[in-house]
Amino acid sequence: MQTLQQAINKTVQTGLPPFFLALGVTIGGGLLGSFGLWLAGKGPQDPAQTAYRIRIWAVAIAIGGTLTALENLERGVFARALPAIVRDGVAIVTAYLGAQTGYWLLTWLVTL
C-alpha cells in the first residue's frame, strides 16, 4: 500500500496538467478570441466575456476529449475501481478549476 506522501504526489501529478492546460486555453482563447472579433470589425470585445463562453471547451480539451474521462469514470464506478474513479475525478475537477481561474484572471485584468 502506498504511503500518504506517495498518494499526494500521484494526485498532484494527475491534477496539475489538466489545471494548467485549461487555464492556458481559457486565457489564450479569451485574449485571441476578443482580438479576432476586433479584427473582424465587431468592435472592442471583453476578453473575460469570451473566456466565460469557452470555459467548458477548455475543460473538455484538458481532460483529453469531450466524453472520454466521463466514460472512464463510469467504467470505474461499475467496476468498483476506486483509483480510477479518484484519478478521473481529480482530472475533471482540476480542469474546471483551471478554466475558472483563467476566467477570474481575465476578469481581474480587464477591471484594472
N, C-alpha and C positions, 0 to 999 in steps of 0.2 A: 504494500500500500504506500502511496505517495505521502511525503511529509507535507505539512501545510504550506511551507515555503515553495516547494515544487509545484503544488497546485495553484498557488497565487501566480507564480511565474508563467505557468502554462495559460492561465486565464488572461493575463496581461498580454502575452504573445498572441493570443487568439483575438483579443479585443482591440488592440491598437491599430492594426492595419485598416479594418473597416471604419474606425473612427476618423482617422486622418484622410482616408480616401473620400468618405462622404463630406468631410469638411472642405477638402480641396475642390470637389465637384461643385459644392454649393457656392463657395466664394468665387471660383473661376467662372461658373455658369452665370452667376448673378452679375458679375462685372462685365464679362464678354457679351452676355445677352443684352444688357442695357446699352452697351456700346454699339452693338449691332442694330438695335432699334433706333438709336440716334443716327447711325449712318444711313438707315433706310428712310429717314425723314419723319419718323414718328415723334420727334421732339425729345427733350431730355426725359429719361426714364429712371425711376428709382431702382438702384441695384438690389436693395433689400426686397422690394416687391417681386422682382424677377427671381431672386433666390428663394423666396417663400413658395413660389409656384413650382420650383424644380426640386424641392426637398425630397419628395417621395422617389423621384428618379435617382437622386444621389444615394438614397438608401438601397434601392434596387441594384445599382451599379456596385456599391460597396460590398454587398453580400454575395455577389457573383452571379446575378441573374434575377429575374423577377420572382420566380417561384421555387427555385432550386433549394434554397435554405429552408423555406417553409415545408417543402416536401420531405426533406431530411429530418426536420423537426417532427413531422407527423410519423414518419417511419420509426424514429427513436421512441416516441410515446407508445406506439403499438408494440414495439419490440422490448419496451421497458429498458432501454439503453440510456441510463442516466448521463454518462459522459457526453454522448452525442447530443442529448437534449440541452445540457448546460452549454456546450460549445456553440451550438447554433443559436441558442437564446442570447448568449453573450455577444455574438457577432451581430445579431439583429438589433439589440438594444444599443450597443455602442455605435453602430452605423446611424441609427436615428439620432443619438446624442451628438454625433459629429455633424450631421446635417443641420440640426437645430442650433448648434454652436456657431456654425457658419452663418446662418441667418441672423443670429443675435449680433455677431461681429459686424456684419454689413449694416445692420440697423444702427448700431452704435457709431460706426464710421460715418454714416450718412447724416446723423444728427449732430455731429461735431461742428 
